[in-house]
């Protein structure tokens, strides 16, 4: 049910409008002046505002302008006498959605409010979509809720039970686990199963942004708040109102941002950068960390009071090496998805390849497995293979401690770079050659697109560029790459 705030200094008019709206099925709040209305908006955001134009103290135009500064998607409808229509039009220029002329029929006002609510809903949805567009979805399985989690191990069953237990609550959630284990997937599952599933789910990578950028990203900023702030911008807390906000790798935020986060969690209110106007929000926070936050507290790097606010409902995600029964299902899932993306029939795994996957230690966890599966699909497609065999993937599984040393002990050192790889079938090749062949083949597959190539290989674009530059200088690859 939508809530409408009616603002008018005349009690009779205020009560009459409120009664009309209640009969139409709206929840109604009332205020006798602009400052009172602003205080009510900050505490609990209504869905629409109906305000008189002429009021003592703060006029309707001033109120509408301040409301637009708080939330430019919040529709304000101005009530005006016939002789002040020009002033009402000025109010629309300042941020009002529309106006009605006194005396007006109740149906006219209701229709206007409903139009404003529809436009507001569309504006909010567009803002959420724009905010979430930059977040890569490649690591998130299709489906929703627990269907997002691929795995059949007892450890994964335990994680699913934890998710079901915490999802129904409104409390904040702290998800811990090593990098690449799938903490964001768990966060999305919590949101899907929660009472807030109909609201927005937004995520912020706290480790990827500087302090100033993170502050603006979380809380928004006013126009002119700093150099380059040429327009008002809403932050993720504001856009996620009524939904869920994921603070990814929250352990990396600065003490200044930690203090601001603590205040939002305590008071459910904040100010945009460059503004003194307090904005109230209703957001459930889900945070993730790959660090031991209790150790960070002892070291003085993380606030204990913030930790206890975040760690209301803890969920721990074990590393992939501790749930090896999930390697096979995950590999099948990723291969199926990447084959579909490449527009080819599904590839199969040979027993030897699957054995290699299951024996590997996976220091990069699920993210490393995903990258290897994507790389395997790209190269198998380029080579016309129908199955993925061990010789294709084994060169990428050489980071397990002791595994490469054992392989090298079985063969004589090669003269090139001193690095040798054996696939167990007598085929010996320098690792540097395998790396170069893999990168060049992937580049050709993506028609020379470096960003797509780097993403498929699980390396940075800058790293890819430096390798290509070096090989060109050594004339090991074509100068056109």
PATOR-840990 format. One record per residue (C-alpha): residue in three letters; residue number from 0; y, x, z. Coordinates in Angstrom, 3 decimals. Layout:
<recs>
  kekol  zaro        c2        c1        c3
    Ala   NUM         Y         X         Z
...
</recs>
This chain:
<recs>
  kekol  zaro        c2        c1        c3
    Unk     0     0.000     0.000     0.000
    Unk     1     3.391     1.418    -1.008
    Unk     2     6.166     1.820     1.554
    Unk     3     9.775     0.985     0.668
    Unk     4    12.746     2.095     2.790
    Unk     5    15.641    -0.396     2.743
    Unk     6    19.068     1.034     3.636
    Unk     7    22.039    -1.276     4.236
    Unk     8    24.711    -1.397     6.934
    Unk     9    24.704    -5.233     6.908
    Unk    10    21.848    -6.502     9.056
    Unk    11    21.526    -9.872     7.298
    Unk    12    21.190    -8.286     3.836
    Unk    13    18.853    -5.603     5.161
    Unk    14    16.515    -8.138     6.755
    Unk    15    16.591   -10.435     3.732
    Unk    16    15.548    -7.662     1.330
    Unk    17    12.894    -6.443     3.764
    Unk    18    11.399    -9.938     4.070
    Unk    19    11.283   -10.335     0.263
    Unk    20     9.464    -7.034    -0.144
    Unk    21     6.968    -7.762     2.624
    Unk    22     6.046   -11.035     0.939
    Unk    23     5.388    -9.018    -2.242
    Unk    24     2.869    -6.856    -0.376
    Unk    25     4.976    -3.770     0.405
    Unk    26     5.193    -2.024     3.741
    Unk    27     8.876    -1.887     4.675
    Unk    28    10.990     0.412     6.839
    Unk    29    14.711    -0.180     7.412
    Unk    30    17.746     1.985     8.176
    Unk    31    21.364     0.989     8.864
    Unk    32    22.968     4.120     7.384
    Unk    33    22.379     7.185     5.228
    Unk    34    21.817     9.820     7.952
    Unk    35    19.209     7.613     9.645
    Unk    36    17.487     7.099     6.304
    Unk    37    17.362    10.852     5.630
    Unk    38    15.798    11.446     9.032
    Unk    39    13.134     8.824     8.336
    Unk    40    12.414    10.338     4.897
    Unk    41    11.906    13.762     6.462
    Unk    42     9.459    12.403     9.045
    Unk    43     7.368    10.153     6.789
    Unk    44     8.105    10.081     3.079
    Unk    45     8.347     6.483     1.727
    Unk    46     7.283     5.672    -1.816
    Unk    47    10.637     4.175    -2.874
    Unk    48    14.185     3.651    -1.556
    Unk    49    16.420     0.585    -1.912
    Unk    50    19.982     1.293    -0.788
    Unk    51    23.330    -0.460    -0.791
    Unk    52    26.012     1.330    -2.769
    Unk    53    28.962     0.898    -0.412
    Unk    54    28.304     1.899     3.187
    Unk    55    30.582     3.454     5.824
    Unk    56    30.162     7.169     6.393
    Unk    57    27.600     8.313     3.836
    Unk    58    27.850     6.222     0.670
    Unk    59    24.902     5.104    -1.420
    Unk    60    25.785     7.706    -4.063
    Unk    61    25.769    10.503    -1.482
    Unk    62    22.454     9.260    -0.097
    Unk    63    20.879     9.102    -3.561
    Unk    64    22.064    12.647    -4.322
    Unk    65    20.535    14.018    -1.115
    Unk    66    17.281    12.149    -1.754
    Unk    67    17.093    13.719    -5.239
    Unk    68    17.481    17.143    -3.609
    Unk    69    14.572    16.388    -1.280
    Unk    70    12.291    14.881    -3.946
    Unk    71    13.443    14.148    -7.473
    Unk    72    10.311    12.037    -8.059
    Unk    73    11.178     9.613    -5.225
    Unk    74    12.670     6.504    -6.923
    Unk    75    15.958     5.197    -5.497
    Unk    76    17.215     1.744    -6.489
    Unk    77    20.872     0.987    -5.807
    Unk    78    22.126    -2.512    -4.895
    Unk    79    25.652    -3.062    -6.203
    Unk    80    28.191    -5.842    -6.746
    Unk    81    29.089    -6.811   -10.313
    Unk    82    32.505    -5.141   -10.144
    Unk    83    31.050    -1.706    -9.279
    Unk    84    28.504    -1.312   -12.087
    Unk    85    30.295     1.846   -13.307
    Unk    86    29.758     3.334    -9.863
    Unk    87    26.069     2.386   -10.029
    Unk    88    25.765     4.162   -13.367
    Unk    89    27.299     7.224   -11.712
    Unk    90    24.640     6.930    -9.006
    Unk    91    21.948     7.082   -11.723
    Unk    92    23.527    10.282   -13.030
    Unk    93    23.226    11.669    -9.501
    Unk    94    19.529    10.838    -9.253
    Unk    95    19.059     7.080    -8.786
    Unk    96    16.204     5.512   -10.754
    Unk    97    17.959     2.175   -11.485
    Unk    98    20.244    -0.466   -10.001
    Unk    99    20.266    -4.212    -9.403
    Unk   100    23.421    -6.326    -9.387
    Unk   101    24.161    -8.694    -6.501
    Unk   102    23.283   -11.478    -6.293
    Unk   103    19.798   -10.745    -7.611
    Unk   104    16.470   -12.530    -7.645
    Unk   105    13.666   -11.111    -5.526
    Unk   106    11.426   -10.771    -8.584
    Unk   107    14.021    -8.607   -10.329
    Unk   108    14.080    -6.156    -7.434
    Unk   109    10.278    -6.102    -7.147
    Unk   110     9.831    -5.416   -10.873
    Unk   111    12.376    -2.592   -10.682
    Unk   112    10.617    -1.037    -7.680
    Unk   113     7.219    -1.211    -9.397
    Unk   114     8.644     0.499   -12.500
    Unk   115    10.034     3.225   -10.281
    Unk   116     6.688     3.665    -8.535
    Unk   117     4.860     4.010   -11.862
    Unk   118     7.315     6.630   -13.104
    Unk   119     7.123     8.487    -9.800
    Unk   120     3.311     8.540    -9.965
    Unk   121     3.373    10.001   -13.477
    Unk   122     5.961    12.627   -12.499
    Unk   123     3.918    13.719    -9.482
    Unk   124     0.696    13.902   -11.495
    Unk   125     2.394    16.021   -14.159
    Unk   126     3.808    18.360   -11.522
    Unk   127     0.372    18.798    -9.937
    Unk   128    -1.221    19.473   -13.325
    Unk   129     1.412    22.080   -14.166
    Unk   130     0.988    23.713   -10.768
    Unk   131    -2.783    23.893   -11.152
    Unk   132    -2.826    24.951   -14.801
    Unk   133    -2.391    28.620   -13.957
    Unk   134    -5.490    28.574   -11.767
    Unk   135    -8.530    29.683   -13.760
    Unk   136   -11.385    27.189   -13.659
    Unk   137   -14.046    29.499   -15.100
    Unk   138   -15.691    30.136   -11.742
    Unk   139   -15.857    26.469   -10.772
    Unk   140   -19.071    24.692   -11.815
    Unk   141   -18.789    21.268   -13.396
    Unk   142   -19.290    18.136   -11.367
    Unk   143   -17.842    17.367    -7.967
    Unk   144   -18.701    17.509    -4.290
    Unk   145   -21.914    19.352    -3.511
    Unk   146   -22.793    19.352    -7.231
    Unk   147   -20.303    22.198    -7.533
    Unk   148   -22.611    24.428    -5.488
    Unk   149   -25.505    25.951    -7.422
    Unk   150   -28.319    27.203    -5.226
    Unk   151   -31.639    26.269    -3.653
    Unk   152   -31.950    28.855    -0.890
    Unk   153   -32.130    27.866     2.789
    Unk   154   -28.814    29.671     3.281
    Unk   155   -27.150    27.484     0.651
    Unk   156   -28.685    24.374     2.219
    Unk   157   -27.019    25.422     5.465
    Unk   158   -23.653    25.859     3.700
    Unk   159   -23.966    22.383     2.160
    Unk   160   -24.661    20.930     5.598
    Unk   161   -21.551    22.665     6.962
    Unk   162   -19.444    21.249     4.118
    Unk   163   -20.678    17.702     4.719
    Unk   164   -19.940    18.061     8.429
    Unk   165   -16.328    19.221     8.026
    Unk   166   -15.313    17.247     4.931
    Unk   167   -14.861    13.895     6.659
    Unk   168   -12.464    15.386     9.211
    Unk   169    -8.720    15.859     8.762
    Unk   170    -8.825    19.252    10.488
    Unk   171    -7.975    22.528     8.777
    Unk   172   -10.884    24.573     7.426
    Unk   173   -11.373    28.355     7.350
    Unk   174   -13.958    29.600     4.838
    Unk   175   -15.100    33.188     5.324
    Unk   176   -17.262    35.424     3.175
    Unk   177   -17.192    38.498     0.969
    Unk   178   -15.146    38.592    -2.238
    Unk   179   -16.838    36.818    -5.117
    Unk   180   -19.142    34.617    -3.030
    Unk   181   -17.555    31.358    -4.234
    Unk   182   -15.198    30.411    -1.403
    Unk   183   -12.902    28.442    -3.723
    Unk   184   -15.865    26.407    -4.980
    Unk   185   -16.670    25.515    -1.362
    Unk   186   -13.015    24.565    -0.769
    Unk   187   -13.077    22.210    -3.743
    Unk   188   -16.308    20.650    -2.526
    Unk   189   -14.700    20.028     0.882
    Unk   190   -11.784    18.300    -0.861
    Unk   191   -14.069    16.221    -3.104
    Unk   192   -15.991    14.864    -0.108
    Unk   193   -12.928    14.284     2.072
    Unk   194   -10.807    11.130     2.480
    Unk   195    -8.142    13.038     0.511
    Unk   196   -10.245    13.304    -2.639
    Unk   197    -7.864    10.978    -4.463
    Unk   198    -4.958    13.322    -3.772
    Unk   199    -4.034    16.665    -5.258
    Unk   200    -6.010    19.870    -4.778
    Unk   201    -3.795    22.925    -5.250
    Unk   202    -4.535    26.589    -4.639
    Unk   203    -2.421    29.679    -3.994
    Unk   204    -3.776    33.222    -4.238
    Unk   205    -1.957    34.806    -1.291
    Unk   206    -3.104    38.326    -2.215
    Unk   207    -1.692    38.190    -5.752
    Unk   208     1.983    37.488    -4.914
    Unk   209     4.750    39.458    -3.233
    Unk   210     6.252    38.055    -0.036
    Unk   211     9.298    36.531    -1.757
    Unk   212     7.270    34.997    -4.593
    Unk   213     4.676    33.626    -2.180
    Unk   214     7.385    32.035    -0.027
    Unk   215     8.870    30.292    -3.064
    Unk   216     5.415    29.297    -4.324
    Unk   217     4.460    27.722    -1.002
    Unk   218     7.735    26.112     0.069
    Unk   219     9.792    25.833    -3.116
    Unk   220    13.439    26.786    -3.508
    Unk   221    16.849    25.297    -4.149
    Unk   222    18.879    26.034    -7.225
    Unk   223    20.827    29.248    -6.674
    Unk   224    18.711    30.292    -3.674
    Unk   225    18.241    33.735    -5.237
    Unk   226    18.813    35.525    -8.524
    Unk   227    16.929    33.708   -11.261
    Unk   228    16.585    30.430    -9.327
    Unk   229    18.319    28.376   -12.023
    Unk   230    16.832    25.053   -10.932
    Unk   231    15.237    23.343    -7.946
    Unk   232    11.518    23.988    -7.627
    Unk   233     9.024    22.217    -5.437
    Unk   234     6.483    24.332    -3.595
    Unk   235     2.743    23.820    -3.299
    Unk   236     2.999    22.202     0.145
    Unk   237     5.286    19.537    -1.286
    Unk   238     3.194    18.984    -4.416
    Unk   239    -0.006    18.741    -2.369
    Unk   240     1.414    16.031    -0.072
    Unk   241    -1.437    13.632     0.697
    Unk   242    -4.014    16.101    -0.605
    Unk   243    -5.435    19.553     0.059
    Unk   244    -3.869    23.016    -0.243
    Unk   245    -6.085    26.094    -0.532
    Unk   246    -4.629    29.331     0.855
    Unk   247    -6.885    31.868    -0.848
    Unk   248    -7.214    35.202     1.018
    Unk   249    -4.811    34.117     3.762
    Unk   250    -5.390    37.416     5.578
    Unk   251    -3.074    39.128     3.065
    Unk   252     0.131    37.229     3.928
    Unk   253     3.028    39.022     5.634
    Unk   254     4.127    38.366     9.251
    Unk   255     7.170    36.447     7.963
    Unk   256     5.029    34.054     5.904
    Unk   257     2.523    33.777     8.754
    Unk   258     5.319    32.467    10.996
    Unk   259     6.354    29.881     8.398
    Unk   260     2.750    28.783     7.875
    Unk   261     2.307    28.345    11.613
    Unk   262     5.319    26.057    11.744
    Unk   263     4.048    23.875     8.886
    Unk   264     0.651    23.542    10.565
    Unk   265     2.246    22.691    13.920
    Unk   266     5.083    20.398    12.837
    Unk   267     4.002    19.324     9.331
    Unk   268     7.504    20.127     8.117
    Unk   269     9.317    22.979     6.344
    Unk   270    12.507    23.872     4.473
    Unk   271    12.746    25.051     0.895
    Unk   272    14.094    28.571     0.381
    Unk   273    17.893    28.303     0.400
    Unk   274    17.954    24.881     2.092
    Unk   275    18.439    23.670     5.660
    Unk   276    17.002    20.229     4.907
    Unk   277    13.664    19.623     6.640
    Unk   278    10.907    18.050     4.559
    Unk   279     7.880    16.409     6.140
    Unk   280     4.450    16.708     4.517
    Unk   281     0.906    15.503     5.084
    Unk   282    -1.343    18.280     3.783
    Unk   283    -4.788    19.461     4.806
    Unk   284    -5.000    23.243     4.652
    Unk   285    -8.184    25.041     3.643
    Unk   286    -7.913    28.820     3.967
    Unk   287   -10.260    31.592     2.858
    Unk   288   -10.628    35.192     3.937
    Unk   289   -12.910    38.067     3.004
    Unk   290   -11.837    39.970     6.120
    Unk   291   -12.798    39.722     9.772
    Unk   292    -9.650    37.987    11.032
    Unk   293   -10.513    38.632    14.676
    Unk   294   -10.415    42.362    13.892
    Unk   295    -7.088    41.847    12.074
    Unk   296    -5.732    40.110    15.173
    Unk   297    -6.780    43.032    17.370
    Unk   298    -5.124    45.433    14.919
    Unk   299    -1.897    43.405    15.062
    Unk   300    -2.040    42.426    11.374
    Unk   301    -2.672    38.708    11.854
    Unk   302    -1.284    36.191    14.322
    Unk   303    -3.801    34.838    16.786
    Unk   304    -2.014    31.463    17.060
    Unk   305    -2.160    31.041    13.269
    Unk   306    -5.857    31.947    13.243
    Unk   307    -6.655    29.226    15.783
    Unk   308    -4.671    26.684    13.765
    Unk   309    -6.621    27.571    10.634
    Unk   310   -10.052    28.057    12.200
    Unk   311   -10.472    24.484    13.428
    Unk   312   -13.523    23.920    11.221
    Unk   313   -15.193    27.187    10.148
    Unk   314   -17.549    27.564     7.181
    Unk   315   -19.253    30.884     6.415
    Unk   316   -20.569    31.695     2.945
    Unk   317   -23.260    34.431     2.943
    Unk   318   -23.294    37.122     0.218
    Unk   319   -25.554    36.710    -2.805
    Unk   320   -27.850    39.538    -1.668
    Unk   321   -28.658    37.442     1.431
    Unk   322   -29.703    34.451    -0.691
    Unk   323   -31.652    35.972    -3.567
    Unk   324   -33.333    32.649    -4.256
    Unk   325   -30.033    31.511    -5.765
    Unk   326   -29.787    34.321    -8.347
    Unk   327   -32.075    32.612   -10.871
    Unk   328   -30.450    29.141   -10.708
    Unk   329   -26.977    30.689   -10.895
    Unk   330   -27.931    32.849   -13.884
    Unk   331   -29.344    29.825   -15.707
    Unk   332   -26.225    27.820   -14.893
    Unk   333   -23.795    30.461   -16.144
    Unk   334   -25.780    31.211   -19.303
    Unk   335   -25.930    27.511   -20.161
    Unk   336   -22.179    27.118   -19.668
    Unk   337   -21.210    30.181   -21.703
    Unk   338   -23.613    29.305   -24.517
    Unk   339   -22.019    25.868   -24.719
    Unk   340   -18.584    27.468   -24.818
    Unk   341   -19.646    29.765   -27.648
    Unk   342   -21.122    26.831   -29.549
    Unk   343   -24.655    28.184   -29.707
    Unk   344   -28.080    27.077   -28.534
    Unk   345   -28.990    27.988   -24.993
    Unk   346   -30.370    31.474   -24.486
    Unk   347   -33.390    32.210   -22.348
    Unk   348   -34.114    35.091   -19.978
    Unk   349   -37.157    37.332   -20.335
    Unk   350   -39.217    37.893   -17.191
    Unk   351   -38.109    41.535   -17.148
    Unk   352   -34.437    40.571   -17.297
    Unk   353   -34.785    38.019   -14.526
    Unk   354   -36.674    40.578   -12.439
    Unk   355   -33.769    43.002   -12.870
    Unk   356   -31.299    40.347   -11.746
    Unk   357   -33.306    39.420    -8.675
    Unk   358   -33.805    43.047    -7.587
    Unk   359   -30.116    43.944    -7.894
    Unk   360   -27.967    44.137    -4.759
    Unk   361   -24.944    42.241    -6.246
    Unk   362   -22.079    44.054    -4.500
    Unk   363   -19.693    41.820    -6.483
    Unk   364   -21.603    38.674    -5.499
    Unk   365   -21.517    35.518    -7.660
    Unk   366   -18.420    36.642    -9.547
    Unk   367   -20.245    39.776   -10.730
    Unk   368   -23.242    37.692   -11.820
    Unk   369   -20.939    35.359   -13.729
    Unk   370   -19.268    38.255   -15.548
    Unk   371   -22.626    39.773   -16.499
    Unk   372   -23.897    36.433   -17.819
    Unk   373   -20.758    35.964   -19.925
    Unk   374   -21.053    39.509   -21.276
    Unk   375   -24.741    38.970   -22.070
    Unk   376   -24.046    35.784   -24.037
    Unk   377   -21.312    37.495   -26.057
    Unk   378   -23.443    40.520   -26.958
    Unk   379   -26.663    38.549   -27.539
    Unk   380   -24.773    36.242   -29.881
    Unk   381   -23.285    39.193   -31.765
    Unk   382   -26.768    40.717   -32.165
    Unk   383   -28.457    37.457   -33.160
    Unk   384   -30.825    37.554   -30.173
    Unk   385   -32.539    34.395   -28.916
    Unk   386   -33.334    35.748   -25.455
    Unk   387   -31.662    38.083   -22.999
    Unk   388   -33.871    41.059   -22.206
    Unk   389   -33.658    43.771   -19.571
    Unk   390   -32.386    46.554   -21.897
    Unk   391   -29.252    44.498   -22.547
    Unk   392   -28.268    43.928   -18.915
    Unk   393   -29.745    46.921   -17.077
    Unk   394   -26.816    49.264   -17.915
    Unk   395   -24.519    46.899   -16.014
    Unk   396   -26.751    46.824   -12.935
    Unk   397   -26.382    50.483   -12.088
    Unk   398   -24.108    50.188    -9.056
    Unk   399   -26.822    49.381    -6.520
    Unk   400   -27.018    52.354    -4.117
    Unk   401   -30.012    54.547    -4.929
    Unk   402   -31.076    52.619    -8.015
    Unk   403   -29.420    54.916   -10.578
    Unk   404   -30.480    58.017    -8.672
    Unk   405   -34.110    56.888    -8.865
    Unk   406   -33.774    56.300   -12.605
    Unk   407   -32.200    59.704   -13.200
    Unk   408   -34.960    61.435   -11.237
    Unk   409   -37.498    60.235   -13.810
    Unk   410   -35.791    61.829   -16.810
    Unk   411   -34.227    65.113   -17.822
    Unk   412   -30.417    65.250   -17.755
    Unk   413   -28.795    64.470   -21.070
    Unk   414   -26.188    66.849   -22.480
    Unk   415   -23.529    64.131   -22.910
    Unk   416   -21.344    63.599   -19.811
    Unk   417   -24.359    64.361   -17.640
    Unk   418   -24.998    60.600   -17.299
    Unk   419   -28.318    59.137   -18.378
    Unk   420   -29.769    55.658   -18.406
    Unk   421   -33.430    54.711   -18.765
    Unk   422   -34.658    51.156   -19.222
    Unk   423   -38.211    51.943   -18.179
    Unk   424   -39.459    51.908   -21.783
    Unk   425   -38.680    55.518   -22.661
    Unk   426   -35.264    54.783   -24.220
    Unk   427   -32.659    57.246   -22.923
    Unk   428   -28.960    56.948   -23.787
    Unk   429   -25.713    58.259   -22.283
    Unk   430   -23.971    55.670   -20.124
    Unk   431   -20.638    56.489   -21.777
    Unk   432   -22.088    55.496   -25.175
    Unk   433   -23.453    52.248   -23.799
    Unk   434   -20.089    51.404   -22.246
    Unk   435   -18.214    52.155   -25.471
    Unk   436   -20.662    50.134   -27.591
    Unk   437   -20.407    47.176   -25.219
    Unk   438   -16.604    47.171   -25.276
    Unk   439   -16.340    47.574   -29.059
    Unk   440   -18.903    44.825   -29.705
    Unk   441   -17.099    42.463   -27.342
    Unk   442   -13.755    43.256   -28.980
    Unk   443   -15.172    42.389   -32.393
    Unk   444   -16.592    39.162   -31.010
    Unk   445   -13.135    38.097   -29.805
    Unk   446   -11.435    39.291   -33.019
    Unk   447    -9.632    42.089   -31.203
    Unk   448    -8.169    39.852   -28.455
    Unk   449    -7.880    42.248   -25.525
    Unk   450    -7.295    39.707   -22.770
    Unk   451   -10.396    37.674   -23.685
    Unk   452   -12.414    40.882   -24.023
    Unk   453   -11.309    42.209   -20.629
    Unk   454   -12.086    38.881   -18.986
    Unk   455   -15.561    38.730   -20.514
    Unk   456   -16.303    42.297   -19.401
    Unk   457   -14.895    41.834   -15.914
    Unk   458   -12.283    44.614   -16.234
    Unk   459    -8.499    44.699   -16.316
    Unk   460    -6.555    44.590   -19.587
    Unk   461    -4.813    47.846   -18.644
    Unk   462    -8.177    49.526   -17.981
    Unk   463    -9.415    48.352   -21.378
    Unk   464    -6.292    49.692   -23.069
    Unk   465    -6.591    53.108   -21.448
    Unk   466   -10.240    53.417   -22.477
    Unk   467    -9.449    52.487   -26.081
    Unk   468    -6.528    54.919   -26.187
    Unk   469    -8.743    57.746   -24.955
    Unk   470   -11.515    56.967   -27.456
    Unk   471    -9.034    56.753   -30.334
    Unk   472    -7.653    60.181   -29.438
    Unk   473   -11.223    61.511   -29.420
    Unk   474   -11.897    59.656   -32.716
    Unk   475   -14.831    57.819   -31.165
    Unk   476   -13.589    54.370   -32.209
    Unk   477   -11.566    53.113   -35.208
    Unk   478    -7.806    53.498   -34.890
    Unk   479    -7.441    49.814   -35.761
    Unk   480    -8.939    48.612   -32.459
</recs>
